[in-house]
Amino acid sequence: MGLREIWSKIHKTLSSVRTGIILLLIVVVFAAVGTLVLQRPTTEPSEIQRAYSPATLLWLDRFGLTDVYHAKWFAALLGLVSLSIIFASLERWPAAWRFYAHPNRRPEAHFRAALPYQKEFKISDAKAGLDAAERALIKLGLRPERVVDNNEVSLYSERHRFSVLAVYIVHLSLLMIFAGGIVDAMFSYRGSLTLTTGETSNTIMVRQKGMEVKRLLPFSIRCDAAGQENYADGSPKRWWSDLVVMNKGREIERKQIVVNDPLTYDGIRFYQASFGMSSKIDHLQLRATPLKGEAQTITLAPQQTVQLDAGNTIGVKRFVPDYYIQDGEVYQRSEEISNPAIELVLTNQGGSHSVWLFPRDSNQAQDAKAGYSFTLTDLRAKFYTGLEVSHEPGQWFVWGGVLTMALGLGVAFYLVHMRFWVTTLFDARQGLLLWAGGACNKNRERFEQRFAEVTEAIGKELNGNSKVTELKKQDEPATKETMARV
């Protein structure tokens, strides 16, 4: 079997409507699996581990069912469905375009015989009959067109011809949605970024296959402030963060974000996800009491040095939010400020030395070298904002596809392609006749009513707005007459 035969079989298979439906059903099934099975990275690893046994989770991860929408096989499946839609559309497009671009405006004999909706009127003058039919169509809001062929004149009118292409609008919308899914599967990511007030960072943590992986952004985000608003009963009302986009040291954009109102820059969205007190201090207050003299209050911020007196300066060297001591050294137990320890550094002409302050114990540190004792009077921690970072470049295709599908389905369901023809015939038994016919592509019951309105209006115009006494359908003798003219 040559390449041409192989390609012919592949093309025939993919262009089959049955193949397209089967592939669509497979996509729907796996999309449903993606909604029923907990998905990474939107679900915390601990939650997934609680939901499934290790053996089950191993198989789910192995087959990519815990991250269906970013799996390569799912992207390949979407690509296969897209090829099927493209091949099926291309195979049927020429006939559909010919029907759209070159409608049958002249009702030939064989064409009239096949129409399901027909009506005949007996007339005495062909021109007067066509003029009356034209007036009737215009009054009904239809725009008739006079068609001349071999000195024979007929009328043609139609509405909503565009609806015959609605199926291709739906096909296009599916291709856009699938293209968005493929792009997201290949290039999208979700991560998290935690910033304390005043901090700047361009590094986010992305969860991939149960692991935290660092990813660098092409710009930096700075948090200038973060806070929480409460209801009257003290329950949280909303979290907010003042974010600044920094690029090459320049401020590019600034926005205060809240839940469901993210900052978007360069296709990357930053959502407000959490808020709380960090383990970093904003400032602290000390009461410094000398051996001789009056006590003074000192406010210290991290990496700040304050003049204690003419010969001494003081600063914060280290802050441990939750400490424990082992082998004479101070270690950190957790990130929660529950049992803090503060290492102060004092500097004078003789050099620098440290002294530890443990507020939860004695809350007093004696420094014989400087001749001071220190007591903590206030400690303010910095707030942090937890951001969810999302980059989904295919979402524009998806939303565009959804809107396009809404347009296509609206056209397909609510617009009916209606066509009307009017011409004159001569029958050996009945004489000169005015023939009216119609056709539609769907909603036949509604079209029957519309066709009855058209023929009734034509009858009234023919009879001078009097009651129509003869509106008969095409019968067997008339059919024989049209067949005789073929």
C-alpha positions in Angstrom: 0.0 0.0 0.0 1.5 3.3 -1.1 1.6 6.6 0.8 -1.3 8.0 -1.3 -3.5 5.1 -0.3 -2.5 5.4 3.3 -3.2 9.1 3.3 -6.5 8.5 1.6 -7.6 6.1 4.3 -6.5 8.5 7.1 -8.3 11.4 5.4 -11.5 9.4 4.9 -11.5 8.2 8.5 -10.8 11.6 10.0 -13.3 13.4 7.8 -16.1 11.0 8.8 -18.8 12.5 11.0 -18.8 9.3 13.0 -15.1 9.6 13.8 -15.6 13.2 14.9 -18.5 12.3 17.2 -16.5 9.4 18.8 -13.5 11.6 19.4 -15.6 14.4 20.9 -17.2 11.9 23.3 -13.7 10.7 24.3 -12.7 14.3 25.0 -15.9 14.9 27.0 -15.2 11.7 29.1 -11.7 12.7 30.0 -12.8 16.3 30.7 -15.3 14.9 33.1 -12.5 12.8 34.7 -10.6 16.1 35.1 -13.5 17.5 37.1 -14.0 14.4 39.3 -10.4 13.6 40.1 -8.5 16.2 42.2 -6.2 18.0 39.9 -2.6 19.3 40.4 -1.5 22.0 40.8 -4.7 23.7 42.0 -5.1 21.2 44.9 -2.7 21.0 47.7 -0.5 17.9 47.7 -1.5 17.0 51.3 -5.2 17.1 50.3 -4.5 14.8 47.3 -2.6 12.4 49.5 -5.5 12.3 52.0 -8.0 11.6 49.3 -6.2 8.7 47.6 -4.2 5.8 48.7 -0.5 5.7 47.7 -1.1 3.0 45.1 -4.1 4.8 43.6 -2.3 8.1 43.5 0.7 6.4 41.8 -1.5 5.1 38.9 -3.4 8.4 38.6 -0.1 10.3 38.3 1.3 7.8 35.9 -1.6 8.1 33.5 -1.8 11.9 33.9 -5.2 11.9 35.4 -4.3 14.2 38.2 -3.4 16.9 35.7 -5.6 16.1 32.7 -5.8 19.5 31.1 -2.0 19.9 31.0 -1.2 16.3 30.0 0.5 15.9 26.6 -1.9 13.0 25.6 -4.9 15.3 26.3 -3.3 18.0 24.0 -2.7 15.3 21.4 -6.4 14.2 21.7 -7.6 17.8 21.2 -5.3 18.0 18.2 -6.8 14.8 16.7 -10.3 16.1 17.2 -9.3 19.4 15.6 -7.9 17.6 12.5 -11.2 15.6 12.3 -13.2 18.9 12.3 -11.0 20.5 9.8 -11.1 17.5 7.4 -14.8 17.1 7.7 -15.4 20.9 7.1 -13.1 21.1 4.1 -14.8 18.1 2.5 -18.3 19.6 2.8 -17.3 23.3 2.4 -17.4 23.5 -1.4 -21.0 22.3 -1.7 -22.1 24.6 1.2 -20.3 27.6 -0.3 -21.9 27.0 -3.8 -25.3 26.8 -2.1 -24.5 30.1 -0.2 -22.8 32.0 -3.0 -25.0 30.8 -5.9 -28.5 30.1 -4.7 -31.1 28.7 -7.1 -33.0 31.8 -8.0 -34.8 30.4 -11.0 -37.5 27.7 -10.3 -37.0 25.2 -13.1 -39.6 22.5 -13.7 -37.7 19.7 -12.0 -37.0 22.0 -9.0 -40.6 23.0 -8.6 -41.7 19.4 -8.6 -39.5 18.6 -5.6 -40.5 21.6 -3.4 -42.7 20.6 -0.4 -44.5 24.0 -0.3 -46.4 25.1 -3.4 -49.5 27.1 -4.3 -51.1 28.1 -7.7 -53.3 31.0 -8.6 -55.3 31.4 -11.8 -54.5 34.7 -13.5 -55.3 36.4 -16.8 -52.1 38.5 -17.2 -48.6 37.4 -16.4 -47.1 40.8 -15.7 -50.0 41.9 -13.5 -49.7 38.6 -11.5 -46.0 39.1 -10.9 -46.5 42.7 -10.0 -49.2 41.7 -7.4 -46.9 39.0 -6.0 -44.1 41.5 -5.8 -46.2 44.0 -3.8 -47.3 41.3 -1.5 -43.8 40.2 -0.7 -42.7 43.8 -0.1 -45.6 44.3 2.3 -44.4 41.3 4.3 -40.9 42.6 4.7 -39.4 40.4 2.0 -37.2 41.9 -0.7 -38.1 40.2 -4.0 -35.6 40.1 -6.8 -36.7 39.8 -10.4 -34.9 37.1 -12.3 -34.9 37.1 -16.1 -33.9 34.0 -17.9 -34.7 33.4 -21.6 -37.3 36.1 -21.6 -39.0 34.4 -18.6 -39.5 36.6 -15.5 -39.7 35.2 -12.0 -39.4 36.5 -8.4 -37.0 35.3 -5.8 -36.8 36.3 -2.2 -35.0 34.8 0.8 -34.1 35.6 4.4 -31.3 34.5 6.7 -29.1 32.9 4.0 -26.2 33.2 6.4 -27.7 30.6 8.7 -26.6 27.8 6.3 -23.1 28.5 7.4 -23.9 28.3 11.1 -22.4 24.8 11.4 -19.1 26.1 10.2 -19.2 28.9 12.8 -19.7 26.2 15.4 -16.8 24.2 13.9 -14.6 27.3 14.1 -15.6 27.9 17.7 -14.6 24.3 18.6 -11.3 24.7 16.9 -10.6 27.9 18.9 -11.5 26.2 22.2 -9.3 23.2 21.4 -6.5 25.5 20.3 -6.7 27.3 23.6 -6.6 23.9 25.4 -3.6 22.8 23.5 -1.7 26.1 24.1 -2.5 25.9 27.8 -1.4 22.3 28.0 1.9 23.2 26.5 2.7 26.7 28.0 0.5 27.5 31.0 1.5 27.3 34.6 0.2 28.0 38.1 2.2 29.0 41.0 2.3 30.9 44.3 4.2 33.9 45.6 4.4 35.1 49.1 5.5 38.7 49.8 5.9 40.6 53.0 5.2 44.3 52.9 8.1 46.1 51.3 9.5 42.9 49.6 10.2 42.5 45.9 10.5 39.2 44.1 10.4 37.7 40.7 10.5 34.0 41.8 7.3 32.0 42.1 6.9 28.4 43.2 5.2 26.1 40.7 3.9 22.7 41.7 4.8 20.1 39.1 4.1 16.4 39.8 3.9 17.0 43.5 7.1 19.0 43.7 7.7 22.7 44.2 9.8 24.1 41.4 11.1 27.7 41.2 10.2 29.7 38.1 11.5 33.2 37.3 9.2 35.8 36.0 10.4 38.3 33.3 9.6 41.1 35.8 9.4 41.7 39.6 6.4 42.3 41.9 6.7 44.5 45.0 4.2 44.6 47.8 3.9 48.1 49.3 1.1 47.3 51.7 -1.3 44.6 52.7 -4.2 44.5 55.0 -7.5 43.0 56.1 -10.9 44.7 56.5 -13.3 43.2 59.1 -17.0 43.2 59.7 -18.5 44.6 62.8 -18.3 41.2 64.6 -14.6 41.0 63.8 -14.8 38.4 61.0 -12.7 39.0 57.9 -14.5 41.1 55.2 -11.8 41.2 52.6 -8.0 41.1 52.0 -6.2 43.6 49.9 -2.7 44.2 48.7 -1.0 47.1 47.0 1.2 45.6 44.3 3.7 47.3 42.0 5.2 45.8 38.8 8.9 46.5 38.6 10.9 46.0 35.4 14.6 46.8 35.2 14.3 49.0 38.3 11.4 51.0 36.9 7.8 51.1 38.2 5.6 49.9 35.4 2.2 49.4 36.9 0.5 49.7 40.3 -2.8 48.3 41.5 -4.6 47.4 44.7 -5.9 43.8 44.3 -8.7 42.1 46.2 -10.2 38.6 45.9 -11.5 38.1 42.3 -9.9 41.4 41.1 -6.4 40.4 40.1 -3.5 42.3 38.7 -2.7 41.3 35.1 0.5 42.1 33.4 2.2 40.6 30.4 -0.4 37.8 30.3 0.3 36.8 34.0 -2.4 37.2 36.6 -1.8 37.7 40.3 -4.8 36.8 42.5 -5.2 37.6 46.2 -5.2 34.2 47.9 -4.2 34.7 51.5 -3.2 37.2 54.1 -1.6 37.0 57.5 1.2 38.0 59.9 4.7 37.0 58.8 7.6 35.9 60.9 9.5 39.1 59.9 9.4 42.2 62.1 8.4 45.6 60.9 9.7 47.4 64.0 10.1 47.0 67.7 10.3 49.3 70.7 12.8 48.9 73.5 13.1 50.7 76.9 16.8 51.3 77.4 17.7 52.0 81.0 21.2 53.1 81.8 23.0 52.4 85.1 22.8 56.1 85.8 20.4 58.4 84.1 16.9 58.3 82.8 15.4 55.5 80.6 14.6 56.1 77.0 12.4 54.5 74.4 14.1 53.3 71.2 12.3 52.3 68.0 14.2 49.8 65.8 13.5 48.4 62.4 15.5 45.6 60.8 18.9 46.6 59.4 18.6 50.0 61.2 21.1 51.4 63.7 20.1 54.0 66.3 22.3 56.2 68.4 22.0 55.0 72.0 24.2 57.7 73.5 27.3 59.6 72.6 29.4 56.4 72.6 27.0 53.6 71.7 24.7 52.6 68.9 22.2 49.8 68.9 20.6 47.6 66.1 18.8 44.4 65.6 21.1 41.6 64.4 18.8 38.7 64.4 15.1 38.0 65.1 14.0 34.4 65.8 10.1 34.1 65.9 10.0 30.8 67.8 13.3 29.8 69.5 14.8 27.0 71.4 18.3 26.6 72.8 20.5 23.7 72.1 24.2 23.4 73.1 24.3 27.1 74.0 23.0 28.2 70.5 19.7 29.7 69.6 17.7 27.9 66.9 14.4 28.5 65.2 11.6 26.0 65.8 8.8 27.5 63.5 7.8 30.5 61.5 5.1 31.5 64.0 5.8 34.4 66.4 5.0 32.6 69.6 8.3 32.6 71.6 10.5 35.2 70.1 14.2 35.9 70.7 16.0 39.1 69.7 19.7 39.5 69.2 20.8 43.1 69.7 24.1 44.3 68.5 25.8 47.2 70.3 28.7 49.1 68.8 31.2 51.6 70.4 34.8 52.6 70.0 35.9 49.3 71.5 34.1 47.3 68.8 30.7 45.5 68.7 29.1 42.8 70.8 25.7 41.0 71.0 23.2 40.6 73.7 20.1 38.4 73.6 16.6 39.5 74.7 14.0 36.8 75.5 10.6 38.6 75.9 8.6 35.6 77.0 11.1 34.7 79.8 12.5 37.6 81.8 12.0 40.3 79.1 15.2 42.0 80.3 18.7 41.9 78.9 21.6 43.3 80.9 24.6 44.6 79.0 27.5 45.4 81.4 29.8 46.7 78.6 27.4 49.4 77.5 25.9 49.9 81.0 22.3 49.4 79.9 19.4 47.0 80.5 16.9 46.5 77.7 13.2 45.7 77.9 10.8 45.0 75.0 7.7 47.2 75.1 6.2 46.6 71.6 6.8 44.3 68.6 5.1 44.8 65.3 5.4 42.1 62.7 5.1 42.6 59.0 2.1 41.3 57.1 2.4 39.0 54.2 0.2 38.6 51.2 -0.2 35.2 49.5 -0.6 35.5 45.7 -1.8 32.9 43.3 0.1 33.3 40.0 -1.6 32.1 36.8 -0.3 32.2 33.2 -2.9 30.8 30.8 -2.1 32.1 27.3 -4.8 29.9 25.7 -7.7 31.4 27.6 -8.1 34.2 25.0 -8.7 31.4 22.4 -11.1 29.6 24.7 -13.2 32.7 25.5 -13.2 33.7 21.9 -14.4 30.2 21.0 -17.1 30.4 23.6 -18.4 33.7 22.2 -18.1 32.4 18.6 -20.0 29.2 19.6 -22.8 31.3 21.2 -23.0 33.2 17.9 -23.1 30.1 15.8 -25.7 28.3 18.0 -27.8 31.4 18.0 -27.8 31.6 14.3 -28.3 27.8 13.9 -31.3 27.7 16.3 -33.0 31.0 15.9 -32.5 31.9 12.2 -34.3 29.9 9.5 -33.2 30.1 5.9 -36.4 30.8 4.1 -36.7 31.0 0.3 -39.7 32.0 -1.9 -40.1 31.7 -5.6 -42.9 33.1 -7.8 -43.3 32.5 -11.5 -46.0 32.1 -14.2 -46.9 28.8 -15.8 -49.2 27.7 -18.6 -51.3 24.6 -18.1 -53.3 23.1 -20.9 -56.3 22.5 -18.6 -56.3 25.5 -16.3 -54.6 28.1 -18.5 -52.3 30.8 -17.2 -51.2 30.3 -13.6 -49.2 32.1 -11.0 -47.1 29.6 -9.1 -45.6 30.3 -5.6 -43.2 27.9 -3.9 -41.1 28.0 -0.7 -38.5 26.0 1.1 -36.7 26.2 4.5 -33.8 24.4 6.1 -35.5 23.8 9.5 -38.5 24.6 11.7 -41.0 23.4 9.1 -44.1 24.0 11.3 -43.2 27.7 11.6 -42.4 27.9 7.9 -45.8 26.5 7.0 -47.4 29.4 8.8 -45.1 31.8 7.0 -45.7 30.3 3.6 -49.5 30.5 4.3 -49.1 34.2 5.1 -47.2 34.8 1.9 -49.7 33.0 -0.3 -52.6 34.7 1.4 -51.1 38.1 0.8 -50.5 37.2 -2.8 -54.1 36.1 -3.2 -55.4 39.3 -1.7 -53.2 41.4 -4.1 -54.5 39.4 -7.0 -58.1 39.8 -6.0 -57.9 43.5 -5.0 -57.7 42.8 -1.3 -60.9 40.7 -1.4 -61.3 37.2 0.1 -59.3 34.6 -1.9 -61.6 31.9 -3.2 -59.0 29.7 -4.7 -55.7 28.8 -3.2 -55.0 25.3 -4.2 -52.0 23.1 -3.8 -50.1 21.6 -6.6 -52.1 18.6 -7.8 -51.3 15.7 -10.0 -52.2 17.4 -13.4 -49.9 20.4 -12.6 -47.1 18.0 -11.7 -47.6 16.3 -15.0 -47.4 19.6 -16.7 -44.1 20.5 -15.1 -42.7 17.2 -15.9 -43.7 17.6 -19.5 -41.7 20.8 -19.8 -38.5 19.1 -18.6 
